Amino acid sequence: MHSMNAHVATTNPSRLINRLCKHFSHKIEAEWSETNGLLTFSIGECRLSSLNGVLALECQAPTAEELEELGQVVASHLIRFSADEVAEVQWNPATA
């Protein structure tokens, strides 16, 4: 399993978790609370967590190609829903 993560500074990570999960829930399996979320795509999954002004993202996928696609999908939607608060998502390979 391939993994990557990102930490995105934001004034309200819980709001972004709610927006992303609610949006994706119309097409994929999505679970969320005020502090955590889980998006399950056909190509992998992404966990979202609220940490003191930071939105933590952890994505996993079976292949490197699917992981890259998953990261692009999650990042593009996050940037769009952040109302100009997030300009980019810097993904980092997850360390075992």
N, C-alpha and C positions, 0 to 999 in steps of 0.2 A: 504494500500500500504506500502510495506517495503522499506526502503531507507538506503543507506550508502554513504560515501564519502571518498575521499583521496586527499592529496596534495603531489605531487611528484616534487622534485627539479630537474630542468633540465636547461641547457643553452639555449635551443630553444624549448619552449613548442608549438609554432605555427607549427614547422616542424613535431612534433609528432602528433598533431591534424590532419594535412594534411595526413601523412602516414597512421594513423589508419583508418581515415574515407575513404580514397581512397581504402585501402585494403578491408574494410568491405562492401563498396558500390557494390562490385561484387556479394554479397550474400544477403544483407539486405538493408533496407532504411537507407541512410546516407546523412546528410546535413552538410556542413561546410563552414567556412570562415577562414580568417587568425587568428582570435582570439577565435572562438567558434566552437563546433561541436555537433551533435546529432546523436546517433546511436540507431536505433529502431529495437530491436530483437523481436522474437516471445514471449520471456519470460520476457521482460522488456526493459527499455531504459537507456542509459548512456549519460549524458551531459558532454562535455569537455570544459574547459575555460583556456585561457592563462592569467596568472597573474604574471608579473614581475619575471621571472625565476622560476615559479611554474606552473605545469599542474594540474589544479583542476578537479577532476572527481566526478560526482554525479550520482549514479545509483538508479533506482527504479524498483521494480518487485512486482507482486501480492502476492507471497508467499516467505517465508524465504528461502526455498530450491531453488527457481528460482533466488532469489537475490544472493545467494552464487554461483550458477553456472555462472550467469552473471558476477560477480566480478572476478571469475577465468578466464573466457574467455577474458575479457578486460585486466586484469593484465598480463596474459601470452603473449598476443600479444604486449602489450606496452613494456614489457621487451625485447621481441624478436626484435622489431623495433627500440629500443633506442640505438643500437650499443654499448652495455655495459655501457651506462650512467645510466640506471635504473636497480638496482639489485632486488628490491622487491617493492610491492605496499602494504602499510599498510592501510587497510580499517577500517573505524570507523563508528559506527551506527550514522545515522543522527538524530539530535535532533529536535523535533517539536517546 
